[in-house]
Amino acid sequence: MAMSVLIVPGLGGSEENHWQTHLERSLPGAARVEQDDWDNPWPSQWLERLANAVVARPGALIVAHSLGCPLVAHLAVRRPGLCIAGALLVAPADVDSARHTPSRVRNFAPVPREPLPFPSIVVGSTNDPFIKIERARELAADWNSIFVDAGACGHINVASGFGRWRAVERLIERLATVAGVARPATLVSAGGSC
């Protein structure tokens, strides 16, 4: 039986060539958490959609990007009883910083700083325009997450050259191991970095 994976995009959703879209297409058991309006996020609505998806897929691994990362942290604080196997949090958006993120995501502030009640990995980039690497490390420490420095990879999105991203498959395998759950089916162990 394939492990269930919930894909949680950030602001704007994950377009056609985004690594999350490639992952959704290639990984059996993967499903995207859809939002009504990807460009005008509202925390309570986005949170409810994510909570409903987790309820429908108990024990899933969450793979979040950008604004999806603080959304997962809010879910952990507000709905601690939900059954989440683990979370891969890639390039979290620093919604607390007016310098690094647009005003339309400020309603997701403050970012919860409590330890997450499930295993997690935070992936940060040294030149991400939406969060300083030091801040990503701080969030990882606060969330009790493993931190992975991806190097100079921008926001780890299509604009920074990330279509199909083989490294994410290895990160999901690592998360599944840390979480003590079955490895998702058909993940390939390809070489390469970010």
N, C-alpha and C positions, 0 to 999 in steps of 0.2 A: 504494500500500500504506500503510495507516494505521500511524503510529508506535505502538509498544507502550508503554503506561503502566502501572506497578504502583502501586497505591494502598495505602499502609501506615498504617492507623489506629493510634491510641494506646490508652491504658487505656480499657476499656469498649467498644472498637470505635467505629465511626461509625454512629450510629443513622439511622433512616429519613430524617430531614430534614437531616442533616449535609451540608455542601458536598461532602465526599468521596463520599458516596452519590449525590448528584446528578451529580457528575462521572463516576462509574463508569457510571451509566445513560446518560449523554448522549454519551460519548466512545467511538467505535469503537476497539477495541484496548486498552481499559482493563480491568484485572482487579484485584480486591482480594486482598491477601495475607491469607488466613484463619488465625486462631489457634484452638486448642482451647478456651482459656479467656481471654476478653478481660478478665475482672475480677481474675484472679490471674496476672499475667505472670511467666514464668520465662525469663530471658535466653537460656539455651542452646536452649530449644525455639523461642522466637520467632525467634532468629537462624537456626536451621536452616530454618524455614519460609520466611524471607525469602531465604536463600541458594538454596534449591530453586526458588523463584519466579524469581529472577534467572537461574539456570541454564536454566530452561525458556523464558525470554524474554531472551536475550542482547541487549544494546544498548538495553534499555528505559530510559525516564525513570522515576524514582521520585518519587512525590508523597506525602510523609509529613507526619503531624500529631502534635504533642505527644510522647508516649513513642516514637512511630515515628521521630522525629528522632535521638535518641541511639542507637536500634537501628541505623539506617543508618550512623552513625559507627562503631559497634562492628563492623558487617559490613565496612566499608572497611578497618579495622585487621586483623581476623582472616582475611578472605578477599580480599586485595588483587588477586588475579588475576581476579576476576569482571568480566564485561563489563557495565558500567553507563554509559549515555550521560550521565546527569546526575541531580541530585536537587533537588527543591523541598522545602525543610524549613520547614514552617509552624508557628509557635508552639511551638518546642522546649520540652519539659519539663525543668526544671533538677533532674535526679535527684540531684545532689550536695547539694541544699539541703533540709534537714528542714523549714525554714520554708515552702518553696514547693510541695513535693510530698509525697504520702502515703508512709508507710513501705513499703507494698507495691511501690513502684517503686525503692526504694533499692538493690535488688540489681542495677540497671543502672548504678550508680556504680562507679568514676568515669567521667564522660563522656570519651571519647577526645578529645584536643586536637590530634591530628596533622592536617595538611592532607589533605583528601579527594582521592583520585586521579582525580576526575572533576569537571566543572563543577558548581557548586551555587549556589543562592539560598536565603538564610535570611530568613524574614519574621517580624518581631517586632512586638509591640503595646506601647504605652507603659503600659497598665494591665492586663497579663496577670497573673492571680493566681499562675501557675505558674512565672514567670520574670521577673526584672527586665529592663528593656530594655537596661541596660548589660551584663548577663550575656549576653543574646542577641547583642549586638554583639561581645562578646569571643569567643563561640563561632564566629560568622561569620568573624571575623578569623583565629582559629586554624585553622578549616577551609578558609581561603582562598576563602570564599564571598562573593558579592555580598550586601550587606545591604539589605533593604527595610524601612523604618519604616512600618508600616501605620497609625500613629496610635493613638488610643484605641479599640481594637477588642476588648478583653477577651482571651479565649483563642481567639478566632477559631473558635468552635464554635456549636452550636445555642443554648446558654444565653446567648451574647452576640449572638444574632440572625443567625447565619450558616446559612441554608439554601442555596439556589442562590446561588453567589458568582461573579459574572462576572469579577471581577478575577483570580481564580485562572487563568482561561483565558488572560488576557494574560501572566500570570507564566509559564505553561507555554510559551507562544509565545516569550517572552524566553529561557527556559532552552534551548529547542530551538535557537534562533539561536546562543546562546553555545556550546552543545555541538556545533554544526555538523551537526545532524541535521535530517531532514525535519520540517516542522511537522505536528503531529498533525492528522488530518482533522477537519473540522466544528467547529473552535474558532471561536467568534464573538468579535469585537472590540467588546464593548459598553462603554458609558461607565460611570462610577461608580467610587467608591473602595471601601474595605473596607465 
